[in-house]
Amino acid sequence: MTAGVLPDETADRFATARQVADAVLFEGYVLYPYRASAAKNRLRWQFGVLVPPHWGADSAEYSFQRTECLMEPKAGARLSAELRFLHAQRRTVQRLCPDGGFETVEALELPDRVLVPWDEGTEERITLDADVSKLAGAGLTIPFTRPARQETEPVHDADGRPAGRLVRRSAELTGQVRLTTDELDGPYAALRLTATVENTSTWKPDGADDDRTAALPHSLVGAHLLLGLSAGSFLSMTDPPEWARGAVAACRNEHAWPVLAGESGRADVMLSAPIILEDHPAIAPESPGALYDALEIDEILALRTAALTDQEKREARGTDPRAAEVIELADTMPPEVLERLHGAVRALREVTGPGPAAPDDLAPDVPGHRPDTPWWDPESDRSVDPVRDRITVDGRSIGAGSRVLLKPGLRRTDAQDLFLQGRAAQVEAVLHDVDGGVHLAVTVEDDPGVDIRREQGRFLYFQPDEIAPLEDA
């Protein structure tokens, strides 16, 4: 076993998975509008916070993560593991006094930024590499410690003269990683791997005032594991082979969920994260950089950030270097990059590959087709007419102007449709989609906004098995 060093090949494979792991590590690090004064930034780091055990007992957060997954190692295989987390450090701001001393202040105004107190996060890694055959039974336990420390950084004004300093303090942090394996029953040469990450800090709250903020400097923030096999493979926890489904269901994962990671098509790297991901997760190629508030949409965040006032941007730049990078990214994003954020359809790229010709590929003399219009435009096919087309339901011809009774289907109905159960409606159009499906556009009788709906073309849509014919008025 070696601690602190990963084989070169494993390090390369981890690097491929690390882009997604970074998104996990910094999720919620600093939230829009990226200022320390914003209410959203008073409760940060929502995922993967492993708190001290003496504080976690009375909180909704935990002091450990437990990962269980299945693997099929080959003879002589080694297991590599990398624990990654952020260690919170308190940053205070001090102004230079005329006598040469320093005074702690709530804000230090500079031409380009406003420095304020803030909790920064420094990335920490714990790495180990072990022979898989040595992990049976008691397994392997690696304790680690991050000592308390204090650092200062001088701050200068626009003319380069000393204006103050930043003081950063980190508290002592201790923990451990434990790896064990056990064989599965049956003829398959598979192992169950258990990886446990624990916060073993002895810090205890002194009183009622020691809340989550007091516990954070002693916590593992955004904790997650990268696991790699030198020879062999892991099994997917969401789509395992049939023979392994029972064993996968018996795995116990607490406060973390393992998925296959790294290059698509490979199964030698696993990422166990405090959020649920799919196998081989990836960052969208259109994403121009980290925005940290990943529960939002990149396009919206970029536009909103660019629209902040100059004063708000100064506050954001002084909040955290990563927040300053977001401001710079939004201010300098080229229009073509912003346009890419508007959306992308990926599934259709495979479906519309080599195969049957789409309508636009048909010869111009094909009856009903207009090659000068997109295939998805109704005008591309004159054989359909939403206003004049009719379908047969329960032996009755239904089309625009027909009265129907709404019977929303339970299989595909949202809560709003359920309120329309049993209501009478008028069909406005019969629509055919490119997959051969039929949809009826309707307006509900007695709807006071029906004229506006017709003018704007904003109808409700039901399928034929969700309506019943009524006698026309």
N, C-alpha and C positions, 0 to 999 in steps of 0.2 A: 504494500500500500504506500502511496505517496500522497502527501497533502501539499496543496499550493501549486502543483504543476500538472498540466493536462498534456497528453500526447498531441503532437502537431496535427495529426489527421483529425482527431476529435475536436481540437480547438477550431479547425476550419469548418467542421460541420456545425458546431455551435454558433459560429459567426453567422452562418446562413439563417439560423433560427433566431438570432439575437435581435433582428429588426422588430419582430413581433414582440419578443420579450422586453425590449425597451419600451414599447407602447404600454405593456402591462406595468412595468416598473414605474413609469412616470404618469400613469393615468391619475388624474385629479391632483397633479402636483401644484399647478396654479391654474385657476379657472377664469374664464372670461368674466369681467373686463380686465383681468390680469393685474389688478391693483390690490395691494394688501388691505386697503380700506373697504373693499367690496364685501358685502355680506356673505357672498358665496365662498370667499376665501378664508372665512373664519372657521370652516369645517372642511379640512382638506384630507387628501389621502384616504379615500373611502375603501379601497380594496387591499387585502393582504397585509393588514397591520397586526403583527404578533406582539401583543403587549406583555408587560411583566406579569408573571403568574399571580402575584399578590394583589395586583390591580384588576386583572382580567376576570377574576372570580366574581366580581360584582358589576361587570359591564357586559355589553352585548358583543364584545370582541374577545378573541381567544389568544392563548399564549403558544399555540402549536398549530402545525399543519400536518396532516397524514395523507400520504399518497400510496395507493396500491394499484399495481398494474401487472400485466402478464408479459413475459418475454421468453424467447426461445434462443438462448445463447449457444454458440458453437463451442467446441472444445478449446480451452485456453482463452476464452473471451474475457475481456476486462470491462468493468463498468466504470464510467467516468461520471462525475456529478459536479454541478456548479450551482451553488446557492447564491442568488443575487438579491439585494435589498438596499434600501436607502437608510442612512443613519441621519436622523434629524439633528441639526445643530442650530442653536440660538444665535441670531445675529442682532447685536445692539449697535446703535449709532451714537457716536460721540463727536462733539464740536470742539475745535481747538480754541482755548481761552487765551486772552491777551497775556496772561502770566506764563503761558507755555503748558499749562495743564489741560485736561480734557474733561468735558461735561457731557453726561448722557442726555440726549434730547430725543423727542418724539419724531423729529424730521429735520433733515439737513438739506436746504435748498441749494441746488447747483444748476448751472445754466441748462444742462441737457437732461437732468434727472432730479428726482426728489427721493433721497435715501430715507428709509423708514425701518423700524425693527421688523424682523421677519425670521421665519424658520426655513432654513435652506436644507437641502438633502444631498448628502454625499454618497456616491455609489460604492457599495461594498461587495466583494466576491469571496466566497469560500469554495475552493476547489479541491477535489480528491479523486484518486484513481485507484481501483482495487481489482484484484483477481476475483471473478464472480464465484469461483469455487470456495473462496474464503468467507463468503457472506452468509453461509448457512448457519443455523443455530443462533448464537448470540450476535452474529454479524459484526458490524463495525460502527463505532461511535467516535465522532470527531468533535471535540469541544473547541470553541473559539472565543476570543475576547477582543473587543475594541476598547482601548483605554480612553479615559477622559483626556481632553486636550483643549488648549486655548490658543487662538491665533489672532493676530491683528493685521489689518490692511490699511495703509495710509490712503487718505482721500485728498485730492487737490482740486482747486478751483480752475476756472477757464484759463487763467494766466499761469497755471502750474504751481501756484503757491499752496502750501499745506492748509487745508480747511478743516480737517478732522480725521477720524479713523473709524473703521468697522471692527468690532470685536466679536469673534466667533467662539462659542463654547460648545463642546460636545461632552455628553455624559458617558460614563462607562457602560458598555453593553456586552452581555455575555449570552451565549447560546450553544446549541449543539445540533449536529446532523447525524442521524442514525440510519444505517442501511442494513436490511436483513432480507434473506430469501428463504422460501420453502417450496418443496416440490409439490406439484399437483398430482392428485390421484389419477390413475388411468395410464394408458399406454403412451401418452404424449410426453416428450422430453421438454416440458415447459415448467417455468418457475414463476411463483408470485413474488414480486419485489415490493417490499414495504420501505418507504422512505419517510422519515419523520423529521421535521424541523421544529425546534423548540427554543423559546426565549427562556433562559435560565437566570435572568437578572434577579438579584436579591433586593432591588429597590422596592420600598413600600411607601404608600401615601402617608403623609404626616397628619392629614386632617381632611375635612370636607372640601377644602379649597383645592386639593390636589385632584384635578379633573383629568380628562383625556389629554389636555394640553401639557400638563405636568408629566404624564406618562410617555408622551411621544419620544422625547430624547432617549428613553430607555427601551424603545420598541424597534422591531424589524419592520420597516415600512415597504409595502409593495413586494413582499417576499414571494419568490417563486423558484422552481428548480428546473434545470436542464439536465437530462439524463442521456447518456450515450453508450452504445455497445460497440466494442471494437470488432466483434464478429457475431453475427446473429441478428435478430430483429425483435422489436416490441410488437404486441398485438393491439389493434385499434380497440379502444374502450367503447366506441359507438357503433362500430361495424365489425365485430370479431367473426372469425370462422365459426361455423355451426357447432363444432365440437367444443369450442371454448366459451360459448354463451353462458352456460351455468357458472363457470369459474369467474367470468367477468362480472356477472350479477352479484357474486359473493364478495367481490372486492369492496373494501370500506375506504372511501375517500372523504376526508373531513377538512373543510375550509380550503380545498384545492381540487382541481380536476385535471387529469393528464390527457394529453392529445398527442398524436404523431406530429412532429414538427420538422423543420428543415426542408430539403429539396423534395418536391412532389414525386411520389412514386417510391420513395425510400422509407424504411421503417426502423432505422437505427438510432433515431433521436426522439426523445419524448420531452415535451414541455408541460410541467405541472404548474398551473396558474390559479390564482384566487378568483378568476372569472371563468365562465364556461365558454370554451372556444370549440370550433370544429377542427377536424384533422387537417394538418397542413395549413394553418391560418396564414394569411399574407396581408401586408399593407397594400392598399390600393395604389397602383402605379401612378395614378393621377395626383396623389397627395404630395404637396410640395415640401412638406416638413412637419415637424411635431407641433401640434397646437395644444396638447395636454388635456384639453377639455373634450375628450373623445366621445362623450355622449351627445355631442352636437355634430352638425354637418360642416365639413371643411369650408364649403362655399359660404355658408352663412357666417361662420366665425371669421373668415378672411374679410368679408364685406363689413361686418360690424366692427372689427378691429381697425380697419382702415378709416372708418367713420368716427373714431374717437377724437375728442378735442386734443389740441396740442398739450394742454395741461394734463389731461388724463394719460396721454402717452408718456409724458415726463414722469408721472407717478408710477406707471407700469415699468418703465426702464429702471427706475430706482428700486422697484420691489424685488426683482430677481433677474440675474443674467439671462435665464431662459425666457422670462417674460419679455425682456428687451429684444431677444432674437425673434419672438413672435411679432412684435411691433415692426421690426425691420423687415421681416418677411412680408407682412401685409402691405407695407408702404412701397415695397420695391417689386411686387409681383407683376410680371408682364401680363398684358391682357390675354394672350394666348394660353398662359398657364391657368389663369382664373377661369377661362372658358372651359378648360378640361374638367374643372371641378363641378360643372353643371350636371354631370351624370354620364354614366356609361352602361350600355347593355352588353353583358358578357355572354350570357347563355346563348343568345342568338348567333354568336359567331361560330359556334360548333354546329348548330342546327342548320344554318344557311350555308354550310360548306358545300363541297361537291355533292351533287345529288339532283333531285328533280328541279327543273327550272322554275324560278319564281315568275309571277305574271309579267314582270318587266322584261324577262328574257324571251317571252313568246314573240312569234313573228307578228309584224304590224297588221297582217291581214286576218289574224284570229278574230272571229266574230265577238263583238262586245268589248274588246280590249283597246285601251287608249295608251300607247307606249310613251306618250309625253307626260304622263302622270305617275307618281309613285305607286308601288303595288298596294300600299296600305290605304290609299285615298279611295273613297267610294266612287269617285268619278272615273277610276281606272277600269271599272267593269260596269258597263251600261246594262248588263243583264240583271242587275239588282237595283231596286228602287225602294228605299225605306218607307216612302209615303204610300206607294201603290201595292207593294208586296203583301201577300196574305199567307197564313198558315192555318192548318186544321187542328183544332183542339176539341176533344170530346165530340167529334163529328161536326163541329161548327167552324165556319170560316172566320178567322180573326185577322183584322188589319187595322189600319189607322181609322179612328172613329168608333171602333167597337168598345162596348162596355164589358168589363171583366170584374170578377171578384178576386181579390188578392189572397193567396195562400202561401206565404213565404215558407220555403223548405227549411227544415231544421238543420239539414246538413251544411248549408252554406249561408246561413242567415245571421246578420248582426243584430244587435239589440234594437237599433232604430227600425229595422224592417218588421220586427215583432209587433210594434205598435200599430202596424198597418194590417194586421191579420183581420180578415173579414171585411175590409173596407172596399167600396166600389171605386173603380178607376176607369179612365178612358185611355185606350191605346193611341199613342201619337205616331209611332213608327215601328216597323219590323226590321231589325238589324241582323245581318249575317256577319260573323267574324271570320277571320282567315283560317280558323281551325274547323270550320263547318258548324259552329254553334249558332243558335238563334236566341236573340234577346229582344224583349218587348220594352220599348220606352213608353212609360205611362205617366199620367198626371192623376192625382187623387181627386175625386169629386168633393166638392165643398171646400177645396183648398183656396183660401182667399188670395194666394199669390200665384194662381195658375196662369194668369195672363203674362206675368213677368217670367215665369218658367218657360212658357212657350216662346216668348220673345228672345230669351237668352239661350234656349235649347238645353236647359238644365232639367233633365227628366230623371225619374226613378226607373230602375231597370230590373226586370224579372225574366226568368226563363219560362218556357211554355208549361212545364209541370208545376209552376207556382201560381197559375191563374186558372179560373174557371169562367166559361162564357156566361154573360148575363144578356137578358133581352135589351136591345138598343132602345134608348129613350125616344 
